[in-house]
Amino acid sequence: KKAIWTYVCALHQIVPNTGVCAKVGSAQVAVFRLVSPQGVDEGVFALDNFDPKSRANVLSRGLVGDLGGVSVVASPVYKNHYALKTGACLEEEGLSVPVYAVRVADGQIFIGGVQ
């Protein structure tokens, strides 16, 4: 098996501190771009778009923020917070979403997968 990278979009096409949904293989992936209040890019994160609590593909429309020093996205349905780095739900220990590898090269965003 080898890692494959799927092009998503240019970094500037994602509004700072928001997410977009991208199709990577057969998966819907929520891709988030974090930018500090000073305008410094703080990274791009990718989680599965499927919220296990509401059982809907909605995480890309969630609000991003910081909860106790952890960068999170809040599901727009039940407001559960998922850590952008690990996919773990902060409110319910048994819930989590898969995370994807992200690479930004020359201002272009790629999501990693395995084939």
N, C-alpha and C positions, 0 to 999 in steps of 0.2 A: 504494500500500500504506500502511496506517495501523497504528500500534501499537495493540494491544489488551491489556487487563489482565485477568487471570483471578484471581478471589478464591480464596484457598487456605484460610485459617483465621485466627483471632485469634492475635496474637503470644503471649499467655499460654498458649495451648493446646499450644505446643511446649516441652517440658521443656528448660531451659537446657543448652546444649552437647550437643544431640542433633539428630537429623534425622527428618523424616517424608517420606513419598512422596505426591505429589499428581499428579492427572491434569490436564494442561494441553493442551487440544486432543487430539491423538493421542499426546502424549509423556508418559512417566513422568518426573517431576521430583523430585529429592531436594532438600528445603528444610531448611537448617540455621540454628539460632539460637545465636549465640555470646554468652556472658555472662562477664565477668571474674570472678576470685575475689572481688572486692569487690561483685559484684552489678550491675555496670554493663553494660547492653546494648551489645555491640560490633558488632552487625549481623546481618542475615539474608542468607544466600547461597543460590543455587539452581544446581544442576548437573543434567545429565542423570543419571538413575538407573542407566543402563547402564554397567557396568564393562567396558571393552574387553578387558581381560586375561582375565577369567573368562567373558566373554560372557554375563553374567547381570545382571538388574536388581536390584542389591543395595546400591548406594552409600548409600541413605538409612539403611541399618542399620549403616553404618560408624562407627568412633570418630572424633570430632573432636579436634584438638589443634594443637600448634605445633611445627613442625620447622624449626629455624634461623631463627625469626622469620616463618615463612610459616604462615598458618592453613591446615590441611589436613583432609581426611577420609581415613582408612585403609580401603581396601576390606576387607570381612570375609572375602573368599576368599583372595586372595594377598597381602594387606597392602600393596599399592602405595598410595602417598600421592598424592592429587590436590589441587592448590592450589584453595582455595575461590574465590579471585578470578579465576583464569585458566583453571582446568580442566586445567592441565598436570600430567603425571605427574612426580614428582620422581625416580623411579628409572629410568624408561625414556623417553628423549627423544621417541621416536616416538608415544607414547601421550598422549591427552588426551580430555577429555569437554567437550561444549558447556556454556557457562554461560548463564544466563538473567538478565535484568534483574529486580530486586526493588524493590518500593515498599512502604513501611509507612506507612499513613495511619490516624490515629485508632485505633492499636492493631490494625489489620487488615493482613494480608499479601496482596499481589497480585504475581503473576508476569507479566512482560511477554512478549508474543509478537508476531508480525507476521501480518497477515491479508491 
